[in-house]
Structures are given as structure tokens and as C-alpha cells.
Amino acid sequence: MADQITVTVKLFAIYQEAYGQPELQWSFPPQTPVSAVLDRVLADHPTLDPWRDRTRLGVNLKFVSADTRLQDGDEVVLIPPVSGG
């Protein structure tokens, strides 16, 4: 088994603004839950913490629960609430 898996993190709205780019490549230990991606974002950008409980998590174009385990090559999306007008 590999020591690390690599996932693509797609950023939208406020998350994209925080990083200044639409996509990141991150590595995690195998069996890491998708919630760890959001934890890492909030560790990098603590000012985004108010969005923690309002952000939906997606893996490979499907909404998932926070405890869904990541696989190598997964595409993770963090979708904050958006307002239209």
C-alpha cells in the first residue's frame, strides 16, 4: 500500500479567492476522510472557519459525507453556500 495518496482539490468562490487559484494537488495518508481537506484549508486560512459548517463536500462529482475515505486520484470539491441575484 502506498504511503500517500494524491487528490485534486477544486476550489470555488471564497476558497478560490483565499488561495488565488482554482485547483490544488494535495497528498494525504491512505484512508484519510474527505473532511481532512476542509480541515487543511481552514488551517491554512483560519478566517474561513465560519464557512466550516456550511460547506458541502464532493468527491468525483458526488456530494459525500465528511467521513467518506479518499482514494488516490480523487477529485474533491469544496462548495460554500452561494447567493445569487
N, C-alpha and C positions, 0 to 999 in steps of 0.2 A: 504494500500500500504506500502511496506517495506521502511525503511529509507535509506537503502543502497542496491546496487546490487554488486555482485562479478563477476569479469571476470578473465579469464586466459589470460595472455599476453605472447605470444610466441615470443622469440627474436631470430634474425638471424644476422649473420655477425658482423658488428661493434657494434650493440646494445647488442648482446650476450657478446662480448668482454668487453663492458663497465660494465655490471652487473656481469660477471663471472658465469652466469648460463643461461640455455636455456628457462626458464619459470618463470613467476611471477604470484602471485594472488593479485589482487588489488580490492578495493571497491570504488564505486563512488555513488553519489546520483542518483536516478532514472531519466531517460530522459537525461542522460549525452551523449553528442556526442562523437563518436569514436576519434575525434581529441584531446579530453582531455587526452587520453592515451599518444599520442605523446607529448603533452604539458608537461605532468608529467615526461616523460623520459628526455626531454630537460631541465626541471627544475632540475632534479637530476644530469644530465651530460651536462652542458652548452656547453662543447666543441663539442657536436654532433649537435649543431644548424645548421651548414652548410648543414646537411642532411635533414632538415625540409621539404623543397620544393621538394625533390627528392625521398621521401619515400612513398611507396604505402601502403594503409591501407586495411586490410582484416578483415572480420568478418565471422566466421563459414565457412571458405574455399571459400569465395566470395570477390572479390575486391569491395570496397564500397567508397562512397564519404565521405568527412570529417565530414559532418553534420549528418551522419547516427546515430540514437539513439541506445545506448547499452541496452541490456536486461540482466537480471540476468542469469548467466551461459554461456554467450557468450565467444567464443574463438577469441581473437584479435591477428592479426599478423602485425608486422611492417617489411616491406620488403624494405631495402635500395637497391639502384642500385648495381648490382654486375658485375664484369668484369671477363671474363673467359680467358683462354689462353691454 
